[in-house]
Amino acid sequence: MNKYAVISSNTNLEYAPFLPLTSLLWKSVGYKTICLLTAGFIKRDDKGILRYILNCLSREPDVVIHTIGEISGFKSSTIAQVSRLVAASVPVEDDAYLLTADVDMLPLSPSWFNQQDFGSKFHVFCADVYGSPAEKHYQMCYLGGARNVWKSLMGIEEDCLDVELSRLLRGQPDGWFIDEAILAEKMKVWPTWGECQLLSRGYPPGGYAPNRL
């Protein structure tokens, strides 16, 4: 079973340059990477910076690059964020394990990212961020499950990310954290919820998670 970290980015040059480094670090902890990139990545004339990033990613055999189409009414940042929820529509192995992550979160601990119980259907890392797990509201860093489990959770019917993403965003507001809000609604009605493994990070009250870079 191949394990993939799912990261995404638009053309924000304060964010996108992390892509090659973050992908290499995921490899060091035992994960390949799926990089979901907005359409502007290919179109933008930015003096070659984005082209350089793409060339770096293309040279890595353990990186899957997938370009996302534009969706009317939504910012590219929103499209990039929410795209991770339908990454199971990217054509990788049927038994692949997908773990959502952020481009600017650098993974350094193999033990932390390989502690999940694969007897459980779905794994919620950092399950203590927002309080009681009963709220079913979690950070996108980090949520893991097999590709077929993600398809069940998100109601994915087609192996076409653009189609599934457009369907998921239909009727939604264009705003920050909409990815977490969509996921929470899906989790609340998901019959497999009882088979999830919740992993606490150890957040102090009112503070930040320990051991993060």
N, C-alpha and C positions, 0 to 999 in steps of 0.2 A: 504493500500500500504506500503510495506516494503522498506525502503531506505538503500542502501548499499554504503559504501565507498569502492572503488576498489584500493588496494595497491598491490605492487609486490616487489619481492626481489630475488637476487641470493644469493650465500653463502658468500658474503663479510661480514666478522665479524665486520667491522666498521659500518655496515648498518643494517644487518639482526636482531641484538638484539633489535632494536626499535619495531619490529613487535608486540609483546604482549602489550606493553605500548600504542602504537598508536591505536591498536584495541580497547583497553579498553576506551581510550579517545573518540574515535568515538561513542562508545556506550553511553557515557555521554552526547553527543550532539544530540542523537536520531537516530544514524545510526548503522546498522549491518555492518560487514566487509567481503569482499571477498579478501582473500590473495592468490595471484598467485605466486607460488614458483617454481624456476627452478629445473630441474632434479637432479642437484648436491646436493640439500638439503637432498635428501634421501640417496645418495650414499656416501657422503663425511665422512671420518674418521677424526673428529675434536675434539676428546676427549669429545664428548657428548654435546657440546654447541648447535649445531643445533637440536639435539634430544630434548634437554631441551626446546628450543624455540617451537618446534612442539608440545611437550606435553602441554605447557602453552596454545597454541592456541587451541588445541584439547579439552581442558577442558571448553572452552567458547562456550555456545550454540548459540551465535549470530555471530560466526565466521565460514565462509565457506572456507575451504582449498582446493585449486586446484593446482595440480602439472602440470608443463609444460614440454613437451618433448624437447630434444635437436634438434637444427636445424643446419645442416652443413653450415659452412661459417659465422656463427654469434656468437659473444661472448654472454655469459650468461647474461651479463648486458644489452645488446641490446635486447635480447629475453624478459627479465623481463620488461624493459621499454615499449616496443611496445605491449606486451601482454594485457595491460590495454585497448587498443583500441578495442580489440575483446572480452572483458569480457562479452558482451551480449550473447556469445555462451556458457557461464557457465550455467548449468541447475538450475536456480532459478525461482521464480514466474514470470509469463508472464508480470504482471503489475509492477514488481520491478523497483525502481528508482536507477540508478547507477551513482555515482559521483567519477570521477578519483581523486586520491590523491597520495602523496608521503609518503613513510614509515617514513621519518625523518621530516615530517611536523606535528606538534602536534596540533590537533584541540581543542580549548578551548572556543569558542564562539557559543553557541546554536543559538543565533539570526542571526549571519552571515551565518551559514550553513543551515538555515531554512527560508531564506527570499525570495526564488525563487517564481515566479508566475507560478503556475502549469497550467495556461491557455496558457503558451508559450510551444512550443515543446521541446526546448533545452535551457540550461542555461550556460552561460560563466561567471564564476567568474574571477575576475582579468582581465577583458577585455581590460584594459588600459596598459598592460605591454609593448607591442611592438609598441605602437602608435595607428594610426588610425584603428578602427575596420574593415574598408573596406579591410584591408590586410588579414583578416580571418586567422591570425596566432596567436595562443594563447599558454599560458603555460598549461601543463597537470594538474596543480593545479589551478583551479578546473573546471571540465567540467561535466555537469549533464544532464541526460535525462532518460526517461523510456526505458526499455529494448528493446521494439519494435522500438523506435526512434533510438537508437544506431545501431540496425540491419539495419535500412534504411540508416543511414549515412555511415556506413562502408561496406555496401553490404554483410552482413553476411547471409549465406544461410544454414549453418549447425550448430547444437548444439554440435560442437566439436572444442574446442579452438585450439588444435594443427593444425588441418586442416586449419582453418581460419587464424591462425597466419602465417603458412607457405605460404599460398596464398598471404597474405598481404606483406610479406617480399621479395617475389620473385622479383629479379631484383633490389632490393634496396641496397645501400651501408651499410656497418656495421660501424655506427658512432653515436656519441652523437647527441641528438636532432632529430634523424631520426623519432622518434614518432611524434614530432610536425610538421615536414615537411610532413609526410604522412597525418596527420590530415588536414593540411592546404589545400592540394590538394583535399582531399575529400570535404572539406567545400566549395571550390570554385565552385564546380559543383553540390552541393546539392540543389535540388529545394525547400527544406523546410527552407533554410537559413533565409528567411524573418520572420520566426516565432520564431527566437531565442531571448532570453532575455540576454542583455549584462549588466553585473554588474561591475562597476569600483571599484578598490581597493583604488585609490587615490595615485598613484605613483608620488613622486616629480621628476622633471627633473633630470636625471642622478643619482637618488637615489634608495633606497630600499623601498619595500612596508611597510607601517606602521602596527603595531599590528600583527606581525608574530613571531612564535617561531619554 
